[in-house]
Amino acid sequence: MILYCDTSALVKRYVNEAGTDIVDAAWEPASVIATSVVAYAESMAAFHRRQREGYLTQKNLRLICDKFKNDYRQFVLVPADHHLHQSIDHLLKHHPLRGFDAIHLASALIFNSDDKETVVFACFDASLNNAAKKEGLRTLPDRGRTL
C-alpha cells in the first residue's frame, strides 16, 4: 500500500492529537510514504505554531523537527511541476478546493494512475476527503473500512 499523507495527516505522526492512532496504524504496513514537497513547509510551520501556542516545549519541538526531517528524506516526494499544474487545473474545475489541498490531491492522484499498488489518501479535512473519494481514491480516515 502507498500511503499518501497530506499535511494534516503528517503532523499527526509527530504530534499526539486526535487521529494519531489512525495515521500510525496505516503508516506501519505502508510500503511507501508519499507527500508533496509543500508538506515540508506546512508541517514545520504547524510544529512551530504549536510551540508558540504552548502545546510543545522548545525541547519537544526540536525532537519533533529532527524526527520529521529524518523521515522526510525517506518519503517519496511529488514535485510541483507542469504535469501537476495540469492536474490541479482539472481538479479545480470539479471541486471547491483550497490551494494546498489541490496540490495534495493532484499529487496523490499521480500514484493512483499506477494500478500496481493500492493508494490510500490520508487527510483529516472532510471536504478534501470527499473530493478524493470522487476522484477514485481510497481515503483515511474512512468509516467502515479497514486497511
C-alpha positions in Angstrom: 0.0 0.0 0.0 1.1 3.5 -0.8 0.2 5.9 2.0 -0.1 9.5 0.6 -0.3 11.9 3.5 -1.4 15.5 3.3 -0.1 17.8 6.0 -3.0 17.2 8.4 -2.1 13.5 8.4 1.7 14.0 8.6 1.5 16.3 11.6 -0.4 13.6 13.5 2.5 11.3 13.1 4.7 13.6 15.1 2.3 15.4 17.4 -0.1 13.3 19.5 -3.6 14.5 18.8 -6.9 13.2 17.6 -6.3 10.9 14.7 -2.7 10.0 15.6 -3.7 6.4 16.2 -5.3 6.2 12.7 -2.2 7.5 11.0 0.1 5.3 13.0 -1.9 2.2 12.1 -1.7 3.0 8.4 1.9 4.1 8.5 3.4 0.8 9.6 2.1 -1.5 6.8 2.7 1.0 4.1 5.4 0.2 1.5 5.8 3.8 0.6 5.0 7.1 2.4 4.4 9.8 -0.2 3.6 13.5 0.0 4.1 16.8 -1.8 7.2 18.9 -1.5 5.0 21.6 0.0 4.4 19.4 3.1 7.8 20.3 4.5 7.0 24.0 4.9 3.4 23.3 6.0 4.5 20.7 8.6 7.4 22.7 10.0 5.1 25.7 10.3 2.5 23.6 12.2 5.1 22.3 14.6 6.4 25.8 15.3 2.9 27.2 15.8 2.2 24.5 18.4 5.3 25.5 20.3 4.3 29.2 20.1 0.9 28.3 21.4 2.3 26.4 24.4 1.5 22.9 23.3 5.1 21.9 22.8 8.2 22.8 24.8 11.3 24.0 22.9 12.9 20.6 23.6 9.9 18.7 22.2 9.8 21.0 19.2 13.5 20.2 18.4 12.9 16.5 18.8 9.8 16.5 16.6 11.5 18.6 13.9 14.6 16.3 13.9 12.4 13.2 13.6 10.3 14.8 10.8 13.4 15.9 8.9 14.9 12.4 9.1 11.7 10.8 7.9 11.2 13.4 5.2 14.4 12.2 3.5 12.7 8.8 3.1 9.4 10.0 1.7 8.6 9.8 -2.0 8.1 13.5 -2.8 5.9 14.8 -5.6 7.3 18.0 -7.2 5.2 21.0 -8.1 5.7 20.9 -11.9 3.8 21.4 -15.1 2.3 18.0 -15.0 1.0 18.6 -11.5 -0.4 22.0 -12.6 -2.4 20.4 -15.3 -4.0 18.1 -12.8 -4.7 21.0 -10.4 -6.5 22.8 -13.2 -8.7 19.8 -13.8 -9.4 19.4 -10.1 -10.4 23.0 -9.5 -13.0 22.8 -12.3 -14.7 20.0 -10.4 -14.1 20.6 -6.7 -14.1 23.6 -4.4 -10.5 23.1 -3.1 -8.1 25.5 -1.4 -4.6 25.9 -3.0 -2.6 23.4 -0.9 -5.5 21.0 -0.9 -5.4 21.0 -4.7 -1.7 20.3 -4.6 -2.0 17.4 -2.3 -4.9 15.8 -4.2 -3.2 16.2 -7.5 -0.1 14.7 -6.1 -1.9 11.7 -4.7 -3.6 11.1 -8.0 -0.2 10.7 -9.7 0.3 7.5 -7.7 -3.3 6.3 -8.3 -2.7 6.1 -12.0 -0.4 3.2 -11.5 -2.7 0.3 -10.6 0.1 -1.9 -9.2 -0.5 -0.9 -5.6 -3.4 0.5 -3.5 -3.1 4.2 -2.8 -4.6 5.4 0.5 -5.1 9.2 0.8 -4.6 10.2 4.4 -6.2 13.5 5.2 -8.3 14.9 8.1 -10.3 17.5 6.1 -13.8 16.3 5.3 -14.2 18.3 2.1 -10.8 17.3 0.7 -11.5 13.6 1.6 -14.8 14.0 -0.2 -13.1 15.3 -3.4 -10.5 12.5 -3.1 -13.3 9.9 -3.0 -14.9 11.4 -6.0 -11.6 11.1 -7.8 -11.4 7.4 -7.0 -9.0 7.4 -4.1 -9.4 5.3 -1.0 -9.3 7.7 1.9 -8.2 7.6 5.5 -10.0 8.0 7.8 -12.8 6.1 6.1 -15.5 5.0 8.4 -16.3 1.3 8.0 -13.2 0.3 6.1 -10.1 -1.3 7.4 -6.6 -1.2 5.9 
